[in-house]
Amino acid sequence: MEATYTEDNIKTLDWKEHIRKRPGMYIGKLGNGSAHDDGIYILSKEIMDNAVDEYLMGNGKKIDVKLDKKRITIRDYGRGVPLGKVVDCFSKINTGGKYDSEAFQKSVGLNGVGAKATNALSKYLKVQSFRNGESKMAEFQFGELINETPISSTKEGNGTLVIFEPDETIFEEYSFKAEFLEELMWNYAYLNAGLKLHFNGKDFFSKNGLLDLLKNKTNEDELCYPIVHFKGEDFEVALTHGKQYGEEYYTFVNGQHTTQGGTHLVAFREAIVKTVRDFYKKDYDPNDVRASIVAAVSIRIQEPVFESQTKTKLGSQYTTPNGSTTIRSVVNDFMKEHFDKFLHMNPSVKDALQKKILQSEKERKEISGIRKLANEKAKKANLHNKKLRDCQTHFTDLRKEKRFETTIFITEGDSASGSITKARQVETQAVFSLRGKPLNCYGMTKKVVYQNEEFNLLQHALDIENGVENVRYNKVVIATDADVDGAHIRLLLLTFFLQFFPDLVKQGHLYILETPLFRVRNKKDTIYCYDEKEKQKAITKLGPDNEITRFKGLGEISPDEFSKFIGKDIRLEPVLMKKETQISKILDYYMGKNTPDRQIFIVDNLRPEEVDRVEN
């Protein structure tokens, strides 16, 4: 039957209908709050960005933020939204003050969309502006204006108050993680030295900008030389070299954390190599220069062009609207002037950096033969065995559109991987099957990644051999049995990623799959329980004569049942790293030889059901 195509098929959506129908265009992915880039945090950022822009324009030195379950309150002390435009700024698309470069210079939000997206995707939003002794308030539901007050007098200081609660019909079963919001507050503090942020009883403040950021991200004992920090009018950089593997970058544009980098990061990676080569007058391999680098880079430009509304990747080539100055030339000239001069004046840093480059060169050459052979084996393995059951997204034109939705489950054993493979969503979910327990790689060099077949195939499946910026899956999920062996495998995999690919963890890609421990059912209902407390609630709810099953392994869960646990109701626990976390100390504690201390920790942290099993 041929589909009809008439005037009735042509529809015009108003602004809020379009945002609610196509939220991904405005905030990237949706998510339930378990990932740092889920939509509910983007909604928060849109309001926070407006508050921080006020500070950047010299208005208001503090921002108060409160999280109360699913409701967020943000109060800035800037100029306040012009009272006659309060409703328009939150309900009329492409309305805002940032088209005027005199009012907002080098702002991150330029399209007049952000606050409207937050409004349209919230079940409730209240905005109140305080300006020169007068106030105006408006309330919305799902973007619809439900109440507004006339302009009235107030004793409140200037600024804007926004309260919002994301819509549960858009973000299903979501919850905010305070850790992600705290990380957001710290980034705002680092990028705006002098700004005071107060969030749920905690203060966030930085005096030295990106220098403080790197101090909190690194362990001083593991640095090759003290952190170097330079700050210009529109460009700031802090950098050092450590002892970890890979390259670690924190990049920002006009205060926006560009987690996917962009032209400013490309320019910096080129500039550091060129500056070092010119200084030492040696044609060092770029990989050796950048190996183990840790750097934070912030640039401010007028009218930035991002590759999406979520602003995670900068697309701009120029720093001025007329295109007279390229980002590449600005970054290169800045590094040439400041870093080159610093190396000339600090011989100890000069010697330490060169020593590190030569060490990286030596290790690279030592494993080059092993790496080549391992790469050939990996290609053959991908063709001739079924360790990786890839998702269809990587073989279709949907790759870019679906990039936020891709997931890979890393599991052990044929039965477990078979169940997940049959239950998965083939379009976006992949499965990698381990053979037995992984090697304990604590304290080993990266040579082991290529010598060990399982690790080599895993890094190729993820495409992280040359860095995590090209990781093929947004979520890397460790899926192991809920028993001692499963916990051990999980620990060994965490060691592997933290030891050799720490960026995968730091950038929020790594998760633990939670699977139910119990199934409680009667003739009418079935309830899956993830701990003892949930099991007792299920028994009470279903009444007597229940069948209670304790799942000992993933292979015991049928594919039909598994589909319930890795679909829209999936429970993922993100592997988070607090700002004070030091990887070397974590690995040494859990994988080193401090057996008595670790034993005490394990006993003190046993769950009730584990205590019962140990005692019995």
NUTI-758007 format. One record per residue (C-alpha): residue in one letter; x, y, z. Coordinates in steps of 0.25 Angstrom, whole numbers, plus 5000, padded with zeros to 4 digits. Example, Ala and Ser with C-alpha at 12.3 -4.5 7.8 and 13.67 -1.06 7.14 Angstrom:
REM residues 2
<A <5049 4982 5031>>
<S <5055 4996 5029>>
//
This chain:
REM residues 616
<M <5000 5000 5000>>
<E <5006 5013 4996>>
<A <5007 5024 5007>>
<T <4999 5037 5004>>
<Y <5006 5050 5004>>
<T <4997 5062 5005>>
<E <4996 5075 5012>>
<D <4992 5068 5024>>
<N <5005 5061 5025>>
<I <5012 5075 5027>>
<K <5013 5079 5041>>
<T <5018 5091 5048>>
<L <5023 5089 5063>>
<D <5024 5101 5072>>
<W <5038 5103 5080>>
<K <5035 5094 5092>>
<E <5028 5083 5084>>
<H <5041 5082 5075>>
<I <5050 5081 5087>>
<R <5042 5071 5093>>
<K <5040 5063 5081>>
<R <5055 5064 5077>>
<P <5062 5066 5090>>
<G <5075 5060 5085>>
<M <5077 5071 5075>>
<Y <5078 5081 5087>>
<I <5084 5073 5099>>
<G <5091 5061 5092>>
<K <5086 5048 5099>>
<L <5076 5046 5109>>
<G <5080 5036 5120>>
<N <5076 5034 5134>>
<G <5087 5041 5141>>
<S <5097 5030 5142>>
<A <5107 5036 5132>>
<H <5113 5050 5134>>
<D <5108 5055 5120>>
<D <5094 5050 5122>>
<G <5083 5061 5118>>
<I <5079 5065 5132>>
<Y <5093 5070 5134>>
<I <5093 5078 5121>>
<L <5080 5084 5126>>
<S <5088 5089 5139>>
<K <5099 5094 5130>>
<E <5091 5102 5122>>
<I <5086 5110 5134>>
<M <5099 5110 5140>>
<D <5106 5115 5128>>
<N <5097 5127 5128>>
<A <5100 5130 5143>>
<V <5115 5129 5140>>
<D <5115 5138 5128>>
<E <5110 5149 5138>>
<Y <5122 5147 5146>>
<L <5131 5148 5134>>
<M <5125 5161 5130>>
<G <5128 5166 5144>>
<N <5115 5164 5151>>
<G <5114 5156 5163>>
<K <5125 5148 5170>>
<K <5117 5136 5175>>
<I <5106 5126 5171>>
<D <5098 5117 5180>>
<V <5093 5103 5175>>
<K <5085 5093 5182>>
<L <5081 5079 5179>>
<D <5068 5074 5186>>
<K <5065 5060 5180>>
<K <5061 5063 5166>>
<R <5060 5078 5167>>
<I <5071 5088 5165>>
<T <5072 5102 5170>>
<I <5082 5112 5164>>
<R <5083 5126 5169>>
<D <5094 5136 5163>>
<Y <5096 5150 5167>>
<G <5099 5157 5154>>
<R <5090 5168 5147>>
<G <5078 5160 5146>>
<V <5070 5157 5133>>
<P <5063 5170 5128>>
<L <5050 5169 5135>>
<G <5041 5171 5123>>
<K <5048 5160 5116>>
<V <5048 5149 5127>>
<V <5037 5141 5120>>
<D <5043 5143 5106>>
<C <5057 5138 5110>>
<F <5051 5125 5115>>
<S <5040 5122 5105>>
<K <5044 5129 5092>>
<I <5054 5121 5083>>
<N <5066 5129 5078>>
<T <5063 5140 5089>>
<G <5075 5145 5097>>
<G <5085 5156 5100>>
<K <5097 5149 5095>>
<Y <5095 5153 5080>>
<D <5100 5166 5085>>
<S <5115 5164 5087>>
<E <5116 5177 5095>>
<A <5107 5171 5106>>
<F <5113 5157 5106>>
<Q <5127 5156 5100>>
<K <5133 5142 5098>>
<S <5121 5135 5104>>
<V <5119 5120 5102>>
<G <5104 5121 5099>>
<L <5101 5129 5087>>
<N <5089 5123 5080>>
<G <5078 5127 5090>>
<V <5074 5112 5092>>
<G <5080 5107 5105>>
<A <5070 5112 5115>>
<K <5058 5109 5106>>
<A <5063 5095 5105>>
<T <5063 5094 5120>>
<N <5049 5099 5121>>
<A <5043 5091 5110>>
<L <5049 5078 5116>>
<S <5045 5081 5131>>
<K <5032 5077 5138>>
<Y <5034 5090 5146>>
<L <5042 5102 5144>>
<K <5042 5115 5152>>
<V <5050 5128 5148>>
<Q <5051 5140 5156>>
<S <5059 5152 5153>>
<F <5064 5163 5163>>
<R <5068 5176 5157>>
<N <5070 5189 5163>>
<G <5060 5188 5174>>
<E <5050 5181 5166>>
<S <5046 5167 5163>>
<K <5038 5158 5152>>
<M <5035 5144 5154>>
<A <5029 5133 5144>>
<E <5026 5119 5145>>
<F <5025 5108 5134>>
<Q <5021 5093 5133>>
<F <5027 5086 5121>>
<G <5030 5099 5115>>
<E <5016 5105 5116>>
<L <5015 5118 5124>>
<I <5005 5115 5136>>
<N <5008 5127 5145>>
<E <5015 5141 5144>>
<T <5015 5152 5154>>
<P <5015 5167 5150>>
<I <5028 5175 5153>>
<S <5028 5178 5168>>
<S <5038 5184 5178>>
<T <5048 5175 5185>>
<K <5059 5176 5195>>
<E <5067 5164 5189>>
<G <5080 5167 5183>>
<N <5082 5167 5167>>
<G <5082 5154 5160>>
<T <5074 5142 5155>>
<L <5068 5130 5162>>
<V <5064 5118 5154>>
<I <5058 5105 5160>>
<F <5055 5093 5151>>
<E <5052 5079 5151>>
<P <5054 5070 5139>>
<D <5042 5063 5133>>
<E <5041 5048 5136>>
<T <5034 5045 5123>>
<I <5046 5050 5116>>
<F <5057 5045 5125>>
<E <5052 5032 5130>>
<E <5055 5028 5145>>
<Y <5066 5038 5145>>
<S <5074 5042 5158>>
<F <5085 5053 5159>>
<K <5098 5048 5164>>
<A <5104 5059 5173>>
<E <5118 5055 5169>>
<F <5116 5059 5155>>
<L <5110 5072 5159>>
<E <5122 5074 5169>>
<E <5131 5072 5157>>
<L <5124 5082 5149>>
<M <5125 5092 5160>>
<W <5140 5090 5161>>
<N <5142 5092 5146>>
<Y <5134 5105 5147>>
<A <5143 5109 5159>>
<Y <5156 5106 5152>>
<L <5152 5113 5140>>
<N <5148 5126 5147>>
<A <5158 5128 5158>>
<G <5152 5137 5169>>
<L <5137 5132 5166>>
<K <5131 5126 5179>>
<L <5121 5114 5177>>
<H <5113 5108 5188>>
<F <5107 5094 5186>>
<N <5099 5086 5196>>
<G <5108 5091 5208>>
<K <5121 5091 5200>>
<D <5129 5102 5195>>
<F <5136 5102 5182>>
<F <5147 5112 5179>>
<S <5160 5114 5172>>
<K <5171 5124 5173>>
<N <5181 5119 5163>>
<G <5171 5114 5151>>
<L <5177 5102 5143>>
<L <5189 5101 5152>>
<D <5179 5097 5163>>
<L <5172 5087 5154>>
<L <5185 5080 5150>>
<K <5189 5079 5165>>
<N <5176 5073 5168>>
<K <5177 5063 5157>>
<T <5191 5058 5159>>
<N <5200 5053 5170>>
<E <5212 5062 5172>>
<D <5221 5049 5175>>
<E <5219 5044 5161>>
<L <5222 5056 5153>>
<C <5234 5057 5144>>
<Y <5235 5072 5147>>
<P <5226 5082 5155>>
<I <5214 5087 5148>>
<V <5216 5099 5138>>
<H <5205 5109 5137>>
<F <5204 5121 5127>>
<K <5192 5130 5126>>
<G <5189 5141 5116>>
<E <5177 5149 5113>>
<D <5170 5139 5105>>
<F <5178 5126 5106>>
<E <5182 5118 5119>>
<V <5190 5105 5120>>
<A <5196 5097 5131>>
<L <5204 5084 5127>>
<T <5214 5074 5132>>
<H <5218 5060 5129>>
<G <5215 5048 5139>>
<K <5218 5034 5139>>
<Q <5205 5029 5134>>
<Y <5202 5023 5120>>
<G <5194 5031 5110>>
<E <5191 5046 5108>>
<E <5182 5053 5118>>
<Y <5175 5066 5114>>
<Y <5165 5075 5121>>
<T <5160 5085 5110>>
<F <5151 5097 5111>>
<V <5145 5108 5102>>
<N <5139 5120 5108>>
<G <5137 5112 5121>>
<Q <5131 5100 5114>>
<H <5137 5087 5117>>
<T <5140 5081 5103>>
<T <5141 5067 5106>>
<Q <5143 5063 5092>>
<G <5153 5073 5089>>
<G <5153 5080 5076>>
<T <5162 5090 5068>>
<H <5168 5096 5081>>
<L <5173 5083 5086>>
<V <5178 5079 5072>>
<A <5186 5092 5072>>
<F <5191 5090 5086>>
<R <5196 5076 5082>>
<E <5203 5081 5070>>
<A <5209 5093 5078>>
<I <5215 5085 5089>>
<V <5222 5076 5079>>
<K <5227 5088 5070>>
<T <5232 5096 5083>>
<V <5240 5084 5088>>
<R <5246 5080 5075>>
<D <5250 5095 5073>>
<F <5256 5096 5087>>
<Y <5264 5083 5087>>
<K <5267 5084 5072>>
<K <5263 5069 5071>>
<D <5253 5063 5062>>
<Y <5246 5055 5073>>
<D <5234 5046 5069>>
<P <5221 5054 5073>>
<N <5217 5041 5081>>
<D <5229 5042 5090>>
<V <5228 5057 5093>>
<R <5213 5055 5097>>
<A <5214 5042 5104>>
<S <5210 5043 5119>>
<I <5206 5058 5117>>
<V <5195 5064 5126>>
<A <5190 5077 5122>>
<A <5179 5087 5124>>
<V <5176 5096 5113>>
<S <5166 5108 5113>>
<I <5163 5118 5101>>
<R <5153 5129 5100>>
<I <5148 5133 5086>>
<Q <5137 5141 5081>>
<E <5126 5134 5074>>
<P <5131 5120 5076>>
<V <5126 5109 5066>>
<F <5123 5096 5073>>
<E <5120 5083 5066>>
<S <5106 5081 5074>>
<Q <5097 5089 5083>>
<T <5104 5081 5095>>
<K <5117 5088 5092>>
<T <5126 5077 5095>>
<K <5135 5079 5083>>
<L <5140 5092 5077>>
<G <5139 5093 5062>>
<S <5144 5108 5060>>
<Q <5157 5110 5052>>
<Y <5158 5125 5056>>
<T <5158 5133 5068>>
<T <5152 5146 5062>>
<P <5138 5147 5055>>
<N <5145 5152 5042>>
<G <5155 5140 5042>>
<S <5168 5148 5043>>
<T <5174 5140 5053>>
<T <5174 5125 5054>>
<I <5173 5117 5067>>
<R <5186 5109 5062>>
<S <5194 5122 5061>>
<V <5189 5127 5074>>
<V <5193 5114 5082>>
<N <5206 5112 5075>>
<D <5211 5126 5077>>
<F <5207 5126 5092>>
<M <5214 5113 5094>>
<K <5226 5117 5086>>
<E <5227 5130 5095>>
<H <5224 5125 5108>>
<F <5228 5110 5109>>
<D <5241 5112 5101>>
<K <5245 5123 5110>>
<F <5242 5115 5122>>
<L <5251 5104 5117>>
<H <5262 5113 5115>>
<M <5261 5119 5129>>
<N <5259 5105 5136>>
<P <5270 5095 5133>>
<S <5264 5085 5143>>
<V <5251 5084 5136>>
<K <5258 5084 5122>>
<D <5266 5072 5127>>
<A <5255 5065 5133>>
<L <5246 5067 5120>>
<Q <5257 5062 5111>>
<K <5259 5050 5120>>
<K <5245 5046 5119>>
<I <5244 5048 5104>>
<L <5256 5039 5103>>
<Q <5250 5028 5112>>
<S <5237 5028 5104>>
<E <5245 5027 5091>>
<K <5253 5015 5097>>
<E <5240 5008 5101>>
<R <5233 5010 5088>>
<K <5245 5004 5080>>
<E <5246 4992 5090>>
<I <5231 4989 5087>>
<S <5230 4993 5072>>
<G <5233 4978 5068>>
<I <5223 4972 5078>>
<R <5213 4983 5075>>
<K <5213 4980 5060>>
<L <5212 4965 5062>>
<A <5201 4967 5072>>
<N <5193 4976 5062>>
<E <5194 4965 5051>>
<K <5189 4955 5061>>
<A <5177 4964 5065>>
<K <5173 4966 5051>>
<K <5173 4951 5049>>
<A <5165 4948 5062>>
<N <5155 4958 5059>>
<L <5152 4951 5046>>
<H <5153 4937 5050>>
<N <5147 4936 5064>>
<K <5135 4942 5071>>
<K <5141 4949 5083>>
<L <5135 4962 5079>>
<R <5120 4962 5075>>
<D <5120 4976 5069>>
<C <5107 4985 5069>>
<Q <5101 4989 5055>>
<T <5104 5004 5058>>
<H <5118 5003 5054>>
<F <5114 4997 5040>>
<T <5103 5007 5036>>
<D <5101 5022 5034>>
<L <5096 5023 5048>>
<R <5110 5023 5055>>
<K <5110 5038 5057>>
<E <5096 5040 5061>>
<K <5096 5028 5071>>
<R <5110 5030 5076>>
<F <5105 5033 5090>>
<E <5097 5021 5091>>
<T <5107 5010 5088>>
<T <5111 5001 5099>>
<I <5120 4989 5100>>
<F <5119 4978 5110>>
<I <5132 4971 5115>>
<T <5128 4958 5121>>
<E <5135 4944 5123>>
<G <5131 4930 5119>>
<D <5122 4925 5107>>
<S <5109 4924 5115>>
<A <5109 4938 5120>>
<S <5114 4944 5107>>
<G <5103 4936 5100>>
<S <5092 4941 5109>>
<I <5096 4955 5107>>
<T <5098 4953 5092>>
<K <5084 4948 5090>>
<A <5078 4958 5099>>
<R <5085 4971 5094>>
<Q <5080 4982 5085>>
<V <5088 4978 5073>>
<E <5088 4992 5067>>
<T <5095 4999 5079>>
<Q <5101 4988 5088>>
<A <5113 4980 5086>>
<V <5119 4968 5094>>
<F <5133 4964 5097>>
<S <5136 4951 5102>>
<L <5148 4948 5111>>
<R <5154 4934 5112>>
<G <5157 4932 5127>>
<K <5162 4942 5137>>
<P <5170 4953 5132>>
<L <5185 4955 5135>>
<N <5188 4963 5148>>
<C <5196 4974 5141>>
<Y <5199 4983 5153>>
<G <5213 4988 5152>>
<M <5215 4983 5138>>
<T <5219 4992 5126>>
<K <5211 4994 5114>>
<K <5218 4982 5107>>
<V <5209 4973 5113>>
<V <5197 4979 5106>>
<Y <5203 4974 5093>>
<Q <5208 4961 5099>>
<N <5195 4956 5105>>
<E <5185 4952 5095>>
<E <5173 4956 5103>>
<F <5178 4970 5106>>
<N <5182 4972 5092>>
<L <5169 4968 5086>>
<L <5161 4976 5096>>
<Q <5169 4989 5093>>
<H <5167 4987 5078>>
<A <5152 4984 5080>>
<L <5151 4997 5088>>
<D <5161 5004 5078>>
<I <5168 5011 5089>>
<E <5182 5007 5085>>
<N <5186 5021 5081>>
<G <5177 5028 5092>>
<V <5163 5028 5096>>
<E <5158 5040 5087>>
<N <5154 5029 5077>>
<V <5148 5019 5086>>
<R <5137 5012 5079>>
<Y <5127 5011 5090>>
<N <5122 5022 5099>>
<K <5120 5012 5110>>
<V <5130 5001 5113>>
<V <5122 4992 5123>>
<I <5129 4981 5132>>
<A <5118 4970 5133>>
<T <5123 4959 5142>>
<D <5116 4949 5152>>
<A <5112 4954 5165>>
<D <5121 4945 5173>>
<V <5135 4944 5178>>
<D <5141 4940 5164>>
<G <5133 4951 5157>>
<A <5138 4962 5167>>
<H <5152 4957 5164>>
<I <5151 4958 5149>>
<R <5145 4972 5151>>
<L <5156 4976 5159>>
<L <5166 4971 5149>>
<L <5160 4978 5138>>
<L <5159 4991 5146>>
<T <5174 4989 5148>>
<F <5176 4988 5133>>
<F <5169 5001 5130>>
<L <5174 5009 5141>>
<Q <5189 5004 5138>>
<F <5189 5006 5123>>
<F <5177 5014 5119>>
<P <5173 5023 5131>>
<D <5166 5034 5122>>
<L <5155 5023 5119>>
<V <5152 5024 5134>>
<K <5154 5039 5136>>
<Q <5145 5043 5124>>
<G <5134 5035 5129>>
<H <5133 5023 5119>>
<L <5135 5011 5129>>
<Y <5123 5005 5137>>
<I <5120 4993 5145>>
<L <5107 4985 5141>>
<E <5098 4982 5152>>
<T <5090 4969 5151>>
<P <5079 4964 5160>>
<L <5084 4954 5171>>
<F <5070 4949 5173>>
<R <5057 4945 5166>>
<V <5044 4945 5175>>
<R <5032 4940 5167>>
<N <5018 4934 5169>>
<K <5008 4929 5159>>
<K <5004 4944 5155>>
<D <5016 4953 5157>>
<T <5032 4953 5156>>
<I <5041 4963 5164>>
<Y <5056 4963 5161>>
<C <5064 4968 5173>>
<Y <5078 4974 5174>>
<D <5081 4972 5189>>
<E <5075 4966 5201>>
<K <5067 4978 5205>>
<E <5060 4977 5191>>
<K <5057 4963 5193>>
<Q <5050 4964 5206>>
<K <5041 4975 5200>>
<A <5038 4966 5189>>
<I <5034 4955 5198>>
<T <5025 4964 5206>>
<K <5019 4969 5194>>
<L <5016 4956 5187>>
<G <5011 4949 5200>>
<P <5013 4934 5204>>
<D <5017 4922 5194>>
<N <5027 4929 5186>>
<E <5038 4923 5178>>
<I <5052 4930 5182>>
<T <5064 4928 5172>>
<R <5078 4932 5175>>
<F <5085 4935 5162>>
<K <5100 4930 5164>>
<G <5105 4934 5150>>
<L <5100 4942 5138>>
<G <5099 4929 5130>>
<E <5088 4925 5139>>
<I <5079 4936 5134>>
<S <5072 4933 5122>>
<P <5073 4943 5110>>
<D <5058 4947 5111>>
<E <5061 4951 5125>>
<F <5074 4957 5122>>
<S <5067 4966 5112>>
<K <5060 4973 5124>>
<F <5073 4976 5131>>
<I <5081 4982 5119>>
<G <5070 4990 5112>>
<K <5064 5003 5117>>
<D <5064 4999 5131>>
<I <5078 4995 5131>>
<R <5086 4998 5144>>
<L <5100 5003 5142>>
<E <5109 5008 5153>>
<P <5119 5018 5147>>
<V <5134 5016 5151>>
<L <5136 5030 5157>>
<M <5149 5036 5161>>
<K <5149 5047 5172>>
<K <5157 5060 5169>>
<E <5167 5055 5180>>
<T <5168 5041 5175>>
<Q <5182 5036 5172>>
<I <5182 5024 5163>>
<S <5196 5019 5167>>
<K <5191 5019 5182>>
<I <5178 5012 5178>>
<L <5185 5001 5170>>
<D <5196 4999 5181>>
<Y <5186 4998 5192>>
<Y <5177 4988 5185>>
<M <5187 4980 5176>>
<G <5200 4982 5184>>
<K <5205 4975 5196>>
<N <5198 4982 5208>>
<T <5191 4969 5211>>
<P <5187 4972 5225>>
<D <5181 4986 5222>>
<R <5174 4981 5210>>
<Q <5168 4969 5218>>
<I <5163 4978 5229>>
<F <5156 4987 5218>>
<I <5149 4975 5212>>
<V <5144 4970 5225>>
<D <5139 4984 5229>>
<N <5132 4986 5216>>
<L <5125 4972 5214>>
<R <5110 4973 5210>>
<P <5101 4966 5220>>
<E <5098 4955 5211>>
<E <5113 4953 5209>>
<V <5115 4953 5225>>
<D <5104 4942 5226>>
<R <5111 4933 5216>>
<V <5125 4935 5222>>
<E <5120 4932 5236>>
<N <5112 4920 5232>>
//
